[in-house]
């Protein structure tokens, strides 16, 4: 078994998933990357409300794509078999609040990080120059898209105040010339605006931490803190304190909180060093397999998104 989860693995698994659960799940293309690779979303359940989960904003974090697909298999199977978890019908739950999964936001970057520079259309010398801007020499550490823009520093929420940045296209930390210049981010923005999720989950690596705060106050702060504490108990991950500004602004989670006022969470799975490999997958799975179920139930319990 290859040590890395590649786009070929993803396409194979999505095709198998669609064949196995034909008519029970919906898969569609909602955008294209810089190099015209498709961005896929998969819906489980018929609920008009949804929880939106995404993975691999960062190229080297392809382990989160594996996790997203594994979650799709688990929840599609539970839906198809009308499984009951903790006395709750998963099918009935997903027919109230659907689970929508974007397995990879940055497919070009994942190709580069998992298969090397020959797998993408940018000249290797240009890519190496971007690597050097971060002081790196290994392509498996790459985070950005193939234009050297860090997609999780591209959202218009605290973008101008970003701290950890570089001043030109790079393997990581370059936020671009302005927010939302990149097609992958534009597609995620449009998808989120269309779906209007009740809550979002952005999977990243690594550190076993949860980011959840971006200036909430009052009842929203109390609600989101309680949900984040529940996720921390479920996963064993550390909650990032409200006064921590080490990774604050420009991210998808920040933008969702600021734009829609709904709970949004970034879960950093696995442990250093990067890239997180398959030897950690069993632990990551144990920690995260119940995460969507928890959020789906909380959306229902709290009446989020109800008219």
N, C-alpha and C positions, 0 to 999 in steps of 0.2 A: 504494500500500500504506500502510495506517495505521501511524503510528510506534509505536503501542502494541499489545501483545498482550493482548487483552481476554478476558473469560469467553466471549463469543460465538465468538472464535477457538478457544478451548479446546474448547468443545462441538462445534464443527464438526470439528476435527481428531480428537477422540476418536471421534466417530461414523464418520468415514472410516477410522480405524484399526481399529475394531471390524468394519466391513464388509469391509475388505480382508483381515483375518486372523481371520475368524470361525472359531471352534473351536480356534484356536491361542493365543488370549489370553483372559484372564478379566477382566472389569470389574465392579465392584460399588460400591454406595454404602455407606459405613461410618459416616456421620453427617450432621448438618445444622448449618449456621451459625446465628448469631443471627437472621438474616433468612430462615432456612429454605432457604438454597441448599444443594444437595447437595455432599458431600465424596466424591470418587471415588478409588478405588484400582484399579490395573491390574497384573495379574500376567502375566509372560512366563516360561514354563517350568513344569514340573511338580514341581520339586524340593520336598521336604518342608522343607528349610532355605531361608532367603532372605536377601537383602540388601534393606533397605528404604530407599528414596530419597524424600525429600519436598522440596517447593519452596513458595515464597511464604507462609511464616509472616508475612512483612511485606508490606503492601499494595503499596508502591512498588517492590517487588522482583519484579514480574511477568515480568521477563526470565528469571527462573529457571523459571517455568512453561513458557515457550517451550522452554527447554533440556530440561526434564523430558520434554516431549512429543516433541521431536526425538530424544532418547535412546530413548524407547519405539518410535518408528518404526525406528530403526537396529537395535535388538535384536530386535524382532518380525520384521523382514525377515531378519536373520541366522538366527533360529530357523526360519523358514518355509523358507528355502533351504538349510538345513544348511551354512551358511558355515563356513569354517575360518579362524581368525585365529591367527597364530603357530603354525600346526600343530595348533590345538585346535578340535574341533568345538564350535561355540557351542551347538548343540542339546543335545549330550550334557552340556555344562557346565550349562546352564539346567535340565536335567532332574535334575541333582544339587542345584543351588542356584538357586532362582528369583530373578528380579528383580521386586520389587514397587515401584510408583511411585505416589506421591500428588502429582499435578501442582499442586494448590493447596490449602493449609491454610486460607487466609483469603480466601474468595471475595467476601464483602461488602466487605472492604477493597480488594481488587483492583478491584472495580466502582467504588468511590469514587475510587481513585487514577487509574484509566484513563478514566473517563467523567464524573466530577464528582458533586457532591452530589445532582443530580436523579436519579441512578441508584440511590440507596438510600433507605430509609424514614425516616431521621433528619432532622429539620428542619435546614435549612442554617445557621440561626443557632446552633443547638446544636453543630453540627460546627465552625463558625468559632470558637466559644469554646474548643473543645478544641485547635484549631490554634494559637490565641493562647497557650495555656499553654506551647507549645514555642517561641513567638516566630516562628511561620511564618505565611504567608498563602496558600501554594499547596497545593491538595489533592493534587497529584501527588507531594508529599513525604510523604504519610500512610503510617504504618507499622502502626498498631494495627488492631483490628477496629472495627466501627461503634459499639461501646460505649466506645471509647477505652481499651481494655486491650491492652497490648503482648503478643501471644501468645508471643513468645520470651522473656518474663520471667515466665511463668506456671507453669513446671514446678517441682515440689517437690524441688529440688536446689540448695542454697545460696540459696534464695529470700529468706530473712530477712536475708541479708548483702549483697544487691544494692546496688551503689553508684550507678550512673547511673539515677536514678529521678525521677519527678515525683510530686506529692502528690495528684493527682486525675486523672480521665479526660482523656486527651490524645491527640494524634496519634501520640505515641511515648513510650516509657519509663515508662508507668504500669503497674506489675505487678499491679494489682488489690488487693483487700482480703485475699486469701489465695490460695494456689496453686490452679490448676485450677478456677476459677470459670466459665470460658468454655466454651461447647459445642464449639468447634473443638479446644481443648486436651483436653477430656474424650474426644472422639472419637479423637484421636491417641494418647492414653494407652491407650484400650481396644484400638485396632488393634495397637499395639505389643505389648501384653500377650498378645493372641491369637496374633500371628505369631511372637513370640519370635525376632526376627531375629538372625543371626550377626554382622551389622555394619549400621550405618546411615550414610546420607549426607544431610545437611541443606544444601540450596543456598540461599545468600543473596547479596546484593550490598552493597558492592563492596570492592575493595582487593586482589584476587588474593592472598588469604591463606588459611591452613588452621588452624582451631582443632581440637584433638584431645585436650587434657589436662584432666582434672578429678580430680586426686588419686590417680591410679593409682600403685601401687608394685610392686616386685618384677617377677615375670615378666610381669604384665599391662602394666606400664610399658614394659618392653623390647619386648614384642610391638607395642603400640600406637604407640610411637615409630618402630619400624622400618616399620610400615605407613604412618604419616604421612610419613616420609621418602620412601617409594616414591611416594606421591601427589605430593609436592613435586617430585620428579624428573620425573614424568610431566607435570605441569601447568605447571611453572615457577613455582608459587606459593610465597610465603614461609611457613615454619612459624612460628606464634606460639609463643614460648618458654614453657617450663613455669612460669616465675615471673611471667609477664604476667597481671595480674588486671584488665585494662581491660574485658574482657567475660567475666565469670566468674560462673556461677550463674544459675539460673532458666531456662536454655535447654533445648531439646529434647536437644541433644547431651550436655549436662551430666547430664540426668536419665537418659538411656540408659546412660551410663557408670556412674553411681552405682547404678542399679537392677538392671541386667542383667550388668554386668561385661564387656560386649563392646565391641569397637572402635567408636567413633562419631566422625564428622568433620563439621565445618561448613566448607564451601568458599565463600568470598566471591569470586564471579566478577565480572569486569568492573572498570572503573576509574571513579572519580568524574568528574563529578558525578552525583548522582541526579536522576531515574531513569536507569539504564543503558538506552540505546536500541539500536535495531536496527543502527546503524552498528558496534557492537561484536560483533554476533552471530557473525560469521565467526571472529573471534579466540577468543571463548568456546567455540565449537564445537571448534575445533582443540585447545584445551587440555583439553577435558573428555570428548570422545567415547569415549575408552578407559578412563575412570575406573571405571565399573561392571565392565567386563571384568577390570580389574586386581583389584578387590576380590573378585569372584566366584572368580577363580583362587586368590587367597590364602586364601579360606575353605576351598577344597578342599585346597590344599597343607598348611595348618596343621591340618586336621581339625576346624575349629571347628564346634560344634553336633552332632558325631557322638555317637551314644549310647554 
